[in-house]
Amino acid sequence: MNSLTLMILTIYVITIILVVFVLNLIQNKKNKKLKHHLEELEIEKNEIDSAPIAPELSKVETFLKNESVEAMYEKWKNRLDDIKNHQIPKITDMLLEADYSLSKMDYKSTLYKIAKLEMELYKVKANSEFLLGEIRSITTSEEKNRGIITKLKTKYRELYEKFVATRTEFGEAENAVQNQFATIAKMFEKFELVMDKNQYTEVTQVMKVIDNSLKHMEIVVEEVPSIELLATSILPKKMAESMEIYKNMVSMGYPLDYLNVEYNIEEANKKIADIRKRVQSLNLEDSLFELKILLEYFEQLYQDFEKEKQERSIFENASNTFKNKLNRMNRLVEDIFAKFDNIKSTYHLSNDDVTVLNEVREKLGVLNHDFEVFQEHTGNHTFAYSKLTHEVELLTNRLVALQERLDETLEVIGGMKADEVRAREQLDEVRGILKESKLKIRDYNLPVIPNTYFVELKEAGAAIKEIVKELDKKPIMITTLNTRVDTARDLVLKLYMTTKELVKTAMFAEMAIVYGNRYRSSIEGLDKKLTYSEVLFYKGEYHKSLELTINCLNRIEPGIYDKLLKLYGNEK
C-alpha cells in the first residue's frame, strides 16, 4: 500500500514538472518571436532615420535663385526637422514601451503596442519617402528635363523635315503649319530661359506645352496632305462624275429621286468648304473622318446607280416571268372550271376541295386586278426599280401560294384518277392470284378439301365483286374503293397461302407414308400406325397424318424429318 502511494506521488510530481517545463518552453519561444519582431521594427526605424533626405536637401541650396524654390526649400527643411526631431523619437519611445511590456510578459499589451508601432512606422516611412521624392524632383530635374527636351527636339526635327519634304501637299495650310513650327521653336527657347533661372515649376509646364504641340503637329503632318487631296481633288471629281451619271440615268427614265443626289452634293460642298476653313487654323478635329465619310457616300452612290441598273433588268425579268405564270394560272383555272361538272360526276369530291377551287378562282381575280394597278404605277417612273422588284416578288409570292393550294386540290383529283387506275390493275392481279390458287388445289387432287378453305374462297370472291361494284358507281368513292381493294388483296393472298400450305402438307404427309411402307413388315406395330395415318390422310386431316407418320419413323430412323424435307424439296 505504501509502495502504491509512493508511486502515485512520484507520477504526480513528474507530471507537474513536465507541465511547467512545457509552459516555460512555450513562453520562451513566444518571447523570442516578439523580441525578434521588435528588432526588425527597430531596423526599419533606423533605415527611415538614415534616408538620404538631408544630403539631397543640401543640393537644393545651389538652385536657390528664385522665391518659389526658396519657399519650397523652407517647407522641406521644416518637414525634415519634424521627421528627425519628433516622428523618429516618438517611434523610439514606442519601441522602448513595447520592449518593457514584453519584459514584464504582458503579451496583450505588447501586441497592442506593436500594432500601433507598425502603423506609426508606416506613416513616417511614407512621409519620408514622399519628401525625398519631392526634393529629388528638383535635384534631378535638370538632367531629367534635358533628357526629355532632347527627345522632343528630335521629334520636332523629324516632323519638320517631313513637312519640308512634302510642303507642296499642304496647299493653303502650308503657311499655318510653318508658323506653328516656328511657335514650337520659340517654346524651346523659353525652356532654356526658365532652366537658366531655375524656374522648375514653369519648366514642367513649358515641356508639357511643347509635348502637346508636337503631338498635334504629328497629326497635322500626317492628315493635312490627305485632307487637301480629298477636299480639292478626289471628292470634287467624285461629285462631278456622280452628277453626270445621275442626269444621264434620269434622262433614261430611272426614278432616282429617293437618292437625293443634288441635295447631298450641295451639302457635301458646304462641308468641304467648312473643313478647308478649319484647316487654315489647324483645327483638324474629325476633318479627315468627315471627308472619308463623304468619300464612302459617293462610292456607295456609284453602287446605288449600278444597283438600279441591275434592278431594272431584274425587275423586267421578274415582271415578265410573273406575267407568264399568271397567264398560265388563268388558263389552268379556266380549263378546270370548264371540266368541273365532268370531274364532279366522275369522282366524289369533298366540300373542302370544292371550296378551295372556288377560293383560288376568286383570289386569282383579285391578283389579276392588283397586277393591273401595279402596271399603271410602273409607267409613272415614281418608284425605284429595287422597290418595284420587291412589289413583283410580293405578287409572285401570292401567286405561288395560290398555285400551291390549287396543286394540292389537283393532286387529290389526280390521286383519285390514279387510285382508280391502280384499283383496276389490282383487280386483275387478285383475280389472277385467285385463279392460280384454284388451279393449284385442283392439280394435286386432294382426297378431301377442308370446309374452312371453301369459306376463304367464298370471302375472296365476294371481295373481288365488291371492287367491281365500286368501280361501276358514279361518282366513285375513292376511299371506299381503296378499302375494297385492300380487303380483296388481303383475302386473296390469305387464300393463296392457305392453298400453298394445304397442298404442301398433304404432299409431305403422303410422301412420309410412302417412305414408311418399307418398314411395315419389319417393324412391329408400325403397320397399324401407318394404316391409321392413311385413314387420317383420306379424311383430310393432313397435319395429324404427317405428325403421326414422322413420330413413328423418327424412332426407326432419327432425323427422318429433315431427310424427307430434302426429298420433298428435290421433287418439288
C-alpha positions, 0 to 999 in steps of 0.5 A: 500500500505504501509502495502504491502511494509512493508511486502515485506521488512520484507520477504526480510530481513528474507530471507537474514538472513536465507541465511547467517545463512545457509552459516555460518552453512555450513562453520562451519561444513566444518571447523570442518571436516578439523580441525578434519582431521588435528588432526588425521594427527597430531596423526599419526605424533606423533605415527611415532615420538614415534616408538620404533626405538631408544630403539631397536637401543640401543640393537644393541650396545651389538652385536657390535663385528664385522665391518659389524654390526658396519657399519650397526649400523652407517647407522641406527643411521644416518637414525634415526637422519634424521627421528627425526631431519628433516622428523618429523619437516618438517611434523610439519611445514606442519601441522602448514601451513595447520592449518593457511590456514584453519584459514584464510578459504582458503579451496583450499589451505588447501586441497592442503596442506593436500594432500601433508601432507598425502603423506609426512606422508606416506613416513616417516611412511614407512621409519620408519617402514622399519628401525625398521624392519631392526634393529629388524632383528638383535635384534631378530635374535638370538632367531629367528635363534635358533628357526629355527636351532632347527627345522632343527636339528630335521629334520636332526635327523629324516632323519638320523635315517631313513637312519640308519634304512634302510642303507642296501637299499642304496647299493653303495650310502650308503657311499655318503649319510653318508658323506653328513650327516656328511657335514650337521653336520659340517654346524651346527657347523659353525652356532654356530661359526658365532652366537658366533661372531655375524656374522648375515649376514653369519648366514642367509646364513649358515641356508639357506645352511643347509635348502637346504641340508636337503631338498635334503637329504629328497629326497635322503632318500626317492628315493635312496632305490627305485632307487637301487631296480629298477636299480639292481633288478626289471628292470634287471629281467624285461629285462631278462624275456622280452628277453626270451619271445621275442626269444621264440615268434620269434622262433614261427614265430611272426614278432616282429621286429617293437618292437625293443626289443634288441635295447631298452634293450641295451639302457635301460642298458646304462641308468641304468648304467648312473643313478647308476653313478649319484647316487654315487654323489647324483645327483638324478635329474629325476633318479627315473622318468627315471627308472619308465619310463623304468619300464612302457616300459617293462610292456607295452612290456609284453602287446605288446607280449600278444597283438600279441598273441591275434592278431594272433588268431584274425587275423586267425579268421578274415582271415578265416571268410573273406575267407568264405564270399568271397567264398560265394560272388563268388558263389552268383555272379556266380549263378546270372550271370548264371540266368541273361538272365532268370531274364532279360526276366522275369522282366524289369530291369533298366540300373542302376541295370544292371550296378551295377551287372556288377560293383560288378562282376568286383570289386569282381575280383579285391578283389579276386586278392588283397586277393591273394597278401595279402596271399603271404605277410602273409607267409613272417612273415614281418608284425605284426599280429595287422597290418595284422588284420587291412589289413583283416578288410580293405578287409572285409570292401570292401567286405561288401560294395560290398555285400551291393550294390549287396543286394540292386540290389537283393532286387529290383529283389526280390521286383519285384518277390514279387510285382508280387506275391502280384499283383496276390493275389490282383487280386483275392481279387478285383475280389472277392470284385467285385463279392460280390458287384454284388451279393449284388445289385442283392439280394435286387432287386432294382426297378431301378439301377442308370446309374452312378453305371453301369459306376463304374462297367464298370471302375472296370472291365476294371481295373481288365483286365488291371492287367491281361494284365500286368501280361501276358507281358514279361518282366513285368513292375513292376511299371506299374503293381503296378499302375494297381493294385492300380487303380483296388483296388481303383475302386473296393472298390469305387464300393463296397461302392457305392453298400453298400450305394445304397442298404442301402438307398433304404432299409431305404427309403422303410422301412420309407414308410412302417412305414408311411402307418399307418398314411395315413388315419389319417393324412391329406395330408400325403397320397399324400406325401407318394404316391409321395415318392413311385413314387420317390422310383420306379424311383430310386431316393432313397435319395429324397424318404427317405428325403421326407418320414422322413420330413413328419413323423418327424412332426407326430412323432419327432425323427422318424429318429433315431427310424427307424435307430434302426429298420433298424439296428435290421433287418439288 
